[in-house]
Amino acid sequence: MLKYFTGEWNSDLTIMESFLNEIDFYSGSTRKKMMTNNGIKMKYKNCGSMLYGCTWKSYLSKDKKREYDEQTGLYKTKVYSENPELKDIFKEFSFLHFPDFEWSQVQMNLNWPCPPHRDSSNVSESILVALGDFTGGQTAVDYGVKRGIGRYDARLKPVKFNGANFLHWVEPYEGNRYSLVFFKNYCKKN
């Protein structure tokens, strides 16, 4: 039985956006470095890129420890500890729209013009979903010499690619752009 979504793609994107609108987005130091190292200046006040899931890092800072997760033996990220209800929301959404895909983390982005990069800690493929009222903002994936660069509007359907193997980025856009990246990552325990 469905609790949050309808099973219809466009309706479910609208519903998901209403959930995401309630979240305070921020960025950790690693994500901020990604932007400054590439010379990108943030043009939005309301923006952020944060990991929803568990990590091997037991600390937020020298003074702040993360909540331990008994199930995984890892530590809950800040957004996971603050918004545990998102776990069921993400599970239902993925069950409806990519049921055969296993994931353990969700990278949540709001107005985050991601520069070209590879996801070094990801294992296997990722599924990307984009939503919001924006123009442009396609996801570009460089598949190399044989296949070239693919460009995708992840509002139309989920986009599956291996972010660890292929350089990828977000093309320029105007408006508010959310994206969710469902993936499994390599987590080492302390």
Buried (B, 14 or more C-beta within 10 A) or exposed (E): EEEBBEEEBEEBBEBBBEBBEEBEBBBBEEBBEBBEEEEEEBEEEEBBBBBBBBBBBEEBEEEEEBBEBEEBEBBBBBBBEEBEEBEEBBEBBBBBBBEEBEBBBBBBBBBBBBBEEEBEBBBBBBBBBBBBEBEEBBBBBBBEEEEEEBEBEBBEEBBEBBBBBBBBBBEEBEEBBBBBBBBBBEBEEE
